[in-house]
């Protein structure tokens, strides 16, 4: 039997807010499709599935009922850890108001998933239509409170080193539950690039500021493999999925199952094993 230190957590980010089905028909958008992909990824070696919802127009949404149905269908199939996004709609994540904050946090409060995403600060997200991804203190304080009251483990998404300082401010004051779990998000213009150097840089800060924390990393698009190789070499977990990359290789469309299957093979090539959901719960200190 392998030691827990030889186990690595694989997260499958199934859908995302910006990966349309028109570009890759394998992107799951209905609760039924999401649940089926979650089960396939669980069978392939994923301990966590990260969920976004889409409306009938294939647009990002925070519809609690869609989250509820997806959660119900997944739970009928397996005990994979469910991580719900708090990004919200494309409109809500650019707004600075109580209504938008409540919309984004509603799935945590109403459905009490084991995990939720927690974007550590606001920044300019540079894309075809640049926008400011709003995560101001007023939002984070509400999310901190929701995570504590509803026993939800935050997956703290780190796009650049300064975000560690934001988290330290909250943990120093007991406003954010610990120990922390970080997800390095690499390849978004406005954050660090999806290259091995970025993983090394963030790891230096994490080890000094949060030595008892756990972590994972991924890169978008063609940066995914270099980043997950580096994360595994440094002892971290990894994330794959159609939220982050739509292609398996140049010219070959991916699906979530094949991305997790490859990730599991890579973990084994590093002399480790993919953690089961219960092993991941123990590693992340998630109480069922």
Phi, psi and omega in degrees: 000133182282148175290158180298330179294343179262006176263142178232136181276127174253124176254137175249115177266103198282323193231303182080176181259348189229022181243086187290148178296334180295332179275318177224108183296350179278352179294123179281132182235329178274158176306323180294316179293318180297315181295320180295317177294321178301317180294316179298319180291321175301314180295330182278346177131003178281135175266336184229139168241132182259125190248134164240155177248154177231143177275186184295340178267010181062038176249147178303139179212165178246029183300111183299325181292327175292319174299316182300315181292320178298316179298316180298314182293322177295316182294336175290338186258324187195174182252026176305146178289130180260124180243110182265138178291150168244020177292319180082202178281166178296334176282317184294325183280000172249001184263150177239084181197157182300321182299316179293319179299315181297321179299317183291326185269346186309317180299326178294315183289316187275331186248346177048058176293162179293330181220159171214156175283152185215097181279122199284347181191166174280151173196165179279118180264108186268119182212195177303326174233088184302146178211166174262118178280110191269116173222063185285169180307322181299322177288313183297324179295322176293322180290320175305311183298317180296319180296319180291312185290332185248016171054047182249126181280119178285134167263104189275113184272123185247119180257338178204163188299327182300338181293334175299324179295324177297313182294321179298323179301317181286318182292325178300332182260005179071021183266352178229127184291145178239178354291152185284153170237124184251145173238117178278120182254110189238137177113356175274126177293120191121343174237193180287149179289160181275074179224156181306323181305323180295320178295315178302314183298312180295324180295325178297317178293315183298314183299324180282321186268328184223064186298338181264007183275167172250165184202163179211166181209156171203160173238152179277155173052228184289349177279357184296308183297313177303322182287320181285328173300315181294318179300315180296320180297331182265001175097012183263178172271177182222157177231138176223170176141168185289346172297328189257329180207133182266355185238142175280319176206174183304121178081000182245111178295141180265164160231164185299320182299314183293328178292320178289322177301317178294318179301317179297321177296320180295317178304316181293326177295336176276005179082018181241184176226145173297133178291142171285166176305317180292324175294320177295321177301317180294318180295322182269356182058050175262121178271129181284000000 
